[in-house]
């Protein structure tokens, strides 16, 4: 076998091994919202459908129907769905490395230089931490790479079945921004497909969304599309938060990365359609992150698809150093090491605001307090609702509005207060920090007369977590 088919595959496997080792380092990074699709998959497997807890109405408070459906077989087998989500995320992330290498091979003559793409993803803390987060971001990035790969294959071999359309259709179910990616990438058919082929592709692209829309109409009612609605509500054509979000990612020593990606996009030779598709992916992903005004979580999860499609462009850009008459290989190696070093050095900055493990401590704390006062029926209001759905059957008021249709339609301080203080009256409320300010609960005139804070609980880092309140009337002395 030639060097390109034997050694390069071995080095690709080595890149995947580096990626898996990197993922193992971040194995505790199970993001709090990962419990939402995991709980939905558990409930779907147990016959509750898409209800958050027994007796609750179906509400589409999750952002990825496709991810819920992918986790459901694990739930049917009785496997822990959060663990399955992490393992599946890592496996699909490894697939993303292989796809990035295949795309880079098409643009880079030297197969060794093409390995810069999977090596970059293996060292990218953004890619790695979100692959073990239990969320859909890295699977979405891999699906995006698969769709682009298939578009190029069908361009080169027109007799192939149009599976690219189905992959683009699945993007729509994988993330709220999937429709934008699908339409932007699917526009390439205008130049590569003629006649009836375009119609067939449009049907295949539309099929997943139409099927899911039928499920929405039949099962969700007013609860359909709540998470998507909340995402679209954040869209703004003005405001500085989106720019700051993009600038934070760029400012973390990534100027060399950006320069290499730009070089790969505009200074390379050949594969014009592939370059246009990758550039489209970068621009759409960055534009979406800007329009929704960034994200509260650390780790730049909204830019995961940008990282995915930038990897082949990075390899193409760095490979330009190989054309130097002298020292080309050394220059390429130094540039690549510089990019990878920045990604690895960024590792310590990727810490989520809240993990599933931290909220599980909160659940145990509430249960212990309820036991101490002889309370059997527990109901909670919180924003970190996923672990409650996953580990308990307690009724939960979602103070973020994702699983509360009324709050999703009208999220005001008055609406939150009415929902918590007048309608639901949960036995416990957990609210502090930014959500305390956004919800306005703690400054409501009836708050202090209705709820009293209980002592905090110790976190794994030794800090005391506060912000849990119980209804005064449930305490023997009324909380005095």
Secondary structure, 3 states (H helix, E strand, C coil): CCHHHHHHHHHHHHHHHHHHHHHHHCCCCCECCHHHHHHHHHHHHHCCCCECCCCCCECCCCCCHHHHHHHHHHHHCCCCHHHHHHHHHHHHHHHHHHHHHHHHHHHCCCHHHHHHHHHHHHHCHHHHHHHCCCCCHHHHHHHHHHHHHHHHHHHHCCCCCCHHHHHHHHHHHHCCCHHHHHHHHHCCHHHHCCCHHHHHHHHHHHHHHHHHHHHHHHHHHHHCCHHHHHHHHCCCCCCCHHHHHHHHHHHCCCHHHHHHHHHHHHCCCCCHHHHHHHHHHHHHHHHHHHHCCCCCCCCCHHHHHHHHHHHHHHHHHHHHHHHCCCCHHHHHHHHHHHHHHHHHHHHHHCCCCCEHHHHHHHHHHHHHHHHHCCCCCCEEEECCCHHHHHHCCCEEEECCCCCCHHHHHCCCHHHHHHHHHHHHCCCEEECCHHHHHHHCHHHCCCHHHHEEECCCEECCCCCEECCEEEEHHHCCCCCC
